[in-house]
Amino acid sequence: MSKQDYFQKVNEFLKRMGDLGPLDSDGTCLLGRGDAQIGIKLLPDKDLLMVASPVIKLPETNLLPLFRKLLTLNYTETSDAAFSLNEDFGTIDLQIKRPLEGLDFLEFKRAVTVVGEVADKLNDVLREEFGAEVIRPVKYLHSKSHV
């Protein structure tokens, strides 16, 4: 498929999910879920769709217990998503990456739903346990893709 075909396909998926979107010219769309923000990033040159949510700002202390907790949550609570460190923004993000080739609506919807629900639930857990600042829905973009 061409880059334009992928844009059209993902825009159709966004519309089917409730008239969300469309992607901007960079292949990005921002959505909200509770107090979590979800970024959808299309990377057709890498055959990749990334659905991510910045969950908390990286605290300056207690990093080892935080990383241990994140790895445990990755194993027990995040479904298909996983926590990652976004060093460009100093945040802990929750993300799902999926090849664009063969992507169908149900896979897309599941990725957006899982990231939104898990980020919305676990940002409060991490805030309470580690005193971390939760990232609130604002115009937050992953200017650099970590792929």
C-alpha positions, 0 to 999 in steps of 0.5 A, spaced: 500 500 500 502 507 498 503 512 504 496 515 502 492 508 502 495 507 509 492 515 511 486 513 508 485 507 511 487 509 518 482 515 517 476 511 516 478 507 522 478 513 526 471 515 523 468 508 525 470 509 532 466 515 533 468 521 528 475 521 531 481 524 527 483 525 522 490 524 522 494 531 521 499 531 515 505 528 519 500 522 520 498 524 528 492 524 531 490 525 539 485 522 543 482 523 550 480 517 554 479 520 562 485 523 564 489 520 559 491 522 552 492 517 546 497 519 540 496 515 534 502 515 529 502 513 522 509 511 520 508 508 513 516 508 511 517 503 517 510 499 516 508 501 523 502 504 527 504 506 534 498 508 539 501 511 545 500 515 551 504 519 556 502 516 563 507 520 568 513 524 568 519 521 570 520 522 577 527 524 579 527 519 585 525 512 586 527 510 579 529 503 581 522 501 584 518 505 579 522 501 573 521 494 577 513 496 578 513 498 570 516 491 568 511 488 573 505 491 570 507 490 563 507 482 565 500 483 569 496 489 567 497 492 560 494 487 555 498 488 549 501 494 551 507 496 554 511 501 558 517 505 555 521 511 557 521 517 552 527 520 554 526 526 549 520 528 553 522 525 560 516 521 560 513 514 561 509 512 556 504 506 554 504 504 547 502 498 542 506 498 536 503 494 530 505 493 522 501 497 518 501 491 513 494 487 514 492 492 519 484 491 520 479 495 524 478 490 530 486 490 531 486 498 530 480 499 535 483 494 540 490 498 540 486 505 541 482 502 547 487 498 550 492 504 551 486 508 553 483 504 558 490 502 561 493 509 561 487 512 564 487 506 570 495 506 571 496 513 571 493 514 578 496 508 581 503 510 579 501 517 581 499 515 588 505 510 589 511 514 586 508 521 587 509 522 579 506 527 575 500 525 571 500 527 564 494 531 562 490 531 556 494 537 552 497 538 545 503 532 546 506 529 540 511 524 540 516 529 535 521 523 534 518 516 534 522 511 538 522 505 533 
